[in-house]
């Protein structure tokens, strides 16, 4: 079995002597997520379980389970120079103070997005699970113009795109990317979905924010298509239903790129057929079988479209490969 490209690092205080637990936690945070100091409500019952998975693009997907405790990113800790954005989703109500301001109650499921270059304190009054995504500051700023006008953002769980982002991050945690290419794609998806969620909360730059939102949605639609190419019943209505948008919205996404949904599906199928004709052994990949495998239900339609796209017949491509 090959090595895991994106291994998840884990720490449980149950595996550490009581007197050393906080030191291990602080070291783990500093190495994988960002510097914070914790102050347990009961120093004789320090229970923290943490995991963190680094991905390309300066992205880290993490989760922590905490007993009641407080914590802070202090001015002293700011000396580490980190300026990542932290996106946090808690399963319990908690309180947070940012840059010395009054404590604010955060409802379960709401997002707190804050820059690590800002002091903050927090308090968990009951056992809490926190999903955390650490994002590269510049990459996120490129997608969400003028985000740096504010040091932090509070985004309700009902915001557009929130379920999509939360579910995608959870899927990544459970199923790490299996290749470098998949890791790059996964990282881009997280950034795009975060930009989608931020739309409407970042002041100014509305036109560019809308373009970022559309680009994120278009990539999700394209991924949906690529994952379902072999289905001859692949239709814009089904994709729209899975994506939670209208068919007309999807059409507009492709029209902005000078094409149509139908043309995109056809070209993706033809490109896949081309690769299969080049890669499959002659006796294991008859042209008819390949046409059906990539989602065409009619061989003559496949042959005409293939010749228009590649200026060659499927048979000619097959002969040139062996």
N, C-alpha and C positions, 0 to 999 in steps of 0.2 A: 504493500500500500504506500502511495506517495505521501510526501509531507503535506501538511495543511498550510496553504499559502497565507491565510489570515487567521492565525490561532487566537483564541480567546484567552486572555490572562485572567486568573481568578484568585481571590483571596477570601478566606473565611477566618474570622477571629477565633472560631472554635478550635482552630489548629495551632493557635499561638498562646503561650502563657499569658495570664491575665495582665500582669504588669507590663508586658511588651506590646499589647494589642494596638494601642493608639499609635505607637511609633510605626508599626507595620502598616497600619491604615494610611497614615500621613505619607509614608514613603510610596505606597502603591498609587495614591492619588497624584502625587507629584510626578511620578514616572509616566502615568498612562492617561490622566484626565486633566488635572490642574490642581494647583496648591490650595488646600483648605485645611482648617483646623477644627477638630470636633471636640465637644464637651458633653459627654453622656450625662443624662439625668441621674443615672445610678452607676457610679464608677465601679461597682462590684458586679455589674451586669452589662458589660460592654459586648454587644452583639452586632457585628457588621459583616455582611457578605457582599462582595463586589466582583464585577467582571467587566472587562473592557476589551474590545476588538478594534484594532487600528485598521483603517482602510486607506486607499490612495486619496490624494487630494487633501491631506491634512485633516481627514475625518476620523473620528473615533465614536463608536457606538457602545454604550455602557449601560449597566444597570446596577443599582445598589439596594440592599435591604438594611434598614436601620431600626434599632430600638429608639425610644424617645431620647432626643438629644438636641443640642444646639450646635451651631457651627458658624464659621466665618472665613472670608477671604480678607485678611487684614492688610494694612499698608505695608507691613513688613514682607508679607508674601508677594505683594505686587513687584518686588525687586526681581522676581524670576523672569519678568519681561513678557509673560504670556499675554496675548491679546486675542485669543480665540473667542468665538461666541459659544456660549453654553446654552443649549436648549434643554429645558428640564420639564418633565411631566411627572407629577406625583399622584399616587392613588389615594392620598388622604389630604384633608385640609391642613395647611401649615401656614406659617407666617414668615415674611421676609422683609428685611430692611435694606435698601440699596443706597449706597453713597451717604449713609448717615441719616436718611429720612425715616419717618415714622414707619413702624411695622405695618404691613399690609397682609390681610388674610387672602390666601390663594385657594380657590376651590379645587377639588379633585378633578383631574383631567385637563385643567387649564395649562397653557404653556407659559413658562417664564423664559424669556430669551435675554441674556445679558452678556456684556463684554467683560472678559476676565481682567481687563485693565481697570475695573471698578470695584471698590470695596463693597462687600455685602455681608449681611448676617442672616441666619435663618434658624427656625425653631420647629422641631417635629415633636408634637405633644403625644403622639401615639406611634406604634410601629408603622413604618412607612416604606413603600417601594418607590424608587425613583428611576425613571428611564431618562437617560442623558445622552445627548449627541453633542460632541465637540466639533465645531465647524471653523474652517480657516476664515479669518476675518476678511481678507481681500477677495477671496472667491465668492463669499456671500455678498460682499458689497458690490461686486460686479453684477450680480443678479438682482439685487434689491437696492437700487440707487438711493442715496441719502440715508441709509440705515444708520450711519454714525451720528446723525443729528440727535439721537437719543442713546443713552447708555444701556437702557433696558426696555423691554416690551412685555406687556401682559396680554396674552391672546386667549380668548375664551375657547372652551372645548367645542363650541358650536361653529367656530370659524370655518370658512370654506377650505376644504382640503385637509382638515385636521385628521379625520378618520383614515384618509389615504396615507398621510405621512406616518401616523402612529402604527398602522398595520404593516406598512412597508418596513419600518425600523424593526418591528417585532419579527417579521419574516427573516430579515438579515441576521438577527441575533440567533434565531433557531437554525438557519441554513446559511452559513457563511459562503461567500462566492468561491467557486471551485477552480477558478482560473484568474490570471492577471487581467484578462480582458473583461471578465465578469465583474471583477472588483472595481475596475475603472467605471464600468457602466453603473454599478450599484451606487458608487460614490456620487456620480453625476445626478442620478435619480434623487438621492437624498437632498442634494443642494437645490435641485429644481422644485421638489415638493416643498421644501422650506420656503423658497421664494413665492410659491403659490399661496402658502398659508400667510405669509407676510403681506401679501397684496391687500391694500386698504388700511394697513396699520402703520406703514412707513410714510411719513409726511413727504409730499412732493414726489416728482418723478412718476406720476400716475401713468403716463403714456408708456414709458419704458417698463414699468412694473407690469403693465398689461401684456407687453410683448414677452416678458419673461414667463408670465403665467401661461400664455399661449404656447410658448416653446416647451414648457414642462409637460403640458397636456398632450401636445403633439407627439412627444417622445413616448409617453405612456401608451397612446393609441398605436404608434408604430410597433412598440414592443408587443402589444396585444396581437397585432396582425402577424408578426413573425412567429409568435408562439402557437398560432392556429392556422398556419398556411396550408397544412394538409387537409383541413376541413373544407370540402367542396361547398358547404353551406355557409362559409364565412361571409357575413353580410354586414353592412354598415349599421343596420338596426341592432344587431346582436352586440357589436362592439360598443355602440353608444349606450346600450343598456348596462353592459359590464362596467363602463367608465362613468356612468351616472351623468351623462350629458345627452343632448339631442343629436340626431343624425345631421341636422343642418349645421350645428356647431362644428362637428367633425369635418363636414365638407368645407366650411370656411377655413379651418386650420390648414387644409391641403391647398385650397385655392390661394392662400397667402404665399405659398411656395411655388405657384405656377403649375400645379398639377391637380389631380382629383384622387379621392379615396380609391376608386376602382382602378385607376392607372397605377397607383402605388402598390396595391395588392397584386395586380397582374405582373408588374416588373419584379417584385420580390419573388414571386413564384418562378418566373423565368430565370432569374439569377440563380435561384436554388437548383433548378433543373440543369442549368449549365454546369454548375459545380458537380452535381451528381453524375452527369454524363462524362465528365473528365475524371472522376475519382472512382466510380464503380467499375468492377470487372465486367467485361462484355457479357458473360453468361449469367451475371447476378443482377443486372439492371437493364432489362429490356426497356426500350424507349416508351412503350405504352405504360409500363409499370411506373416509370419515373414521372410521366405526365400525371398519372393518378395520385402518386405519392405527394406531389407538390400542390394538389388541389384542383387540377383541371378535370372536368367531367367529360370533356369531348376532345378526342385526339386531333381532329382536324383543326379545331380552334387553337389548340396548343401549338400545332405545327406552324400555322400561319403567323401567330403572334411571335413565336420563337424566331422565325426567319426575318420578320420585320425588325426585331430588336438586335439580332446578332449577324444579320446578313449571311446566314448560313443555316442549313437544315440541322435538326438534331442528329441525323445520321452522319453528316459531315463532321460535326464536332466529335461524335463518338469515334469515328475512324481516325481522326487526327490525334487521338489520345493514346492509341495502342498500336 
